[in-house]
Amino acid sequence: MSISGGKKLNFTVNLNLKSSLFPIQDKVQYRRKKILELRAEGFTNVEISHELKYSLSTVEKDIRKLRLEVLN
């Protein structure tokens, strides 16, 4: 992209799991879906946190919430 004066702006769009283009609830649902998929593949909580680039406490919190949803 260029602006007046011939200067060019260089930027890239970073669309990842934490992208701000998704509404917050959609991000949480997507993250929890990915956690379930990785758990089903045998990943540990630590491996999931590294794979998805979320803290271990976030992954563990989501797993607790998912378990509660199943029980209710």
N, C-alpha and C positions, 0 to 999 in steps of 0.2 A: 504494500500500500504506500502511496506517496502523498505528500501534502505539498501545499504551495511552497515554492522556494527550492523544489527538487529534492528535499530531504525524504528519505524513505523510513518508514516505520516497519520494523521487523517484530512480529509477534506470532506465537503459535497458540492454538486453542488446546487446552489441556482438559479433555473430557475423561474423567476417571470416576471411580466409585464415589469420591468425595466432591464431585462437581457441584457447584452451586446452581446449576441449571435445573436440577430436580427439586421438587418440593421436599421439605424435610421428611415427611412421613414416607414418601416414596424411597428416599435414601435409606431409611431405617429398614423398610420392608425388603429392599434389594440386598442390603448388607446381611440381614437375617437369612434370606434365601441362600446367599452364597455360603454363609456359615453352615447351614444345614447340608448343603451339597458337599462341602469339604469334610464335614463330620462323617457323612455317609461313605466317603472315600477313605476314611480311616485317619485323617489328619488329627493331630493333637491340638489342643487350644493354643499352645505356643506357636505351632506351625501355621495355624489359621491366622493368628494375629500378624505374623510376618508376611504371609501371603497377601492378606487384604490390607496390610499397612494400617492396622488399628491397634490400639493398646490391648494388652492381655485382659485388662479389667473390662473393657468394652465388649470383647468377645465373650467373656464369662458372664457378664450382665445379660447379654442377648440370649445366651444359652439358658440362663435361669428363666428369663421371660418366656422363651419358647416352651420350656418344660411346664411352666404354669398354665400356658394356653392349652396345652394338651390335657392337663389334669382337669381343667374347668369345663 
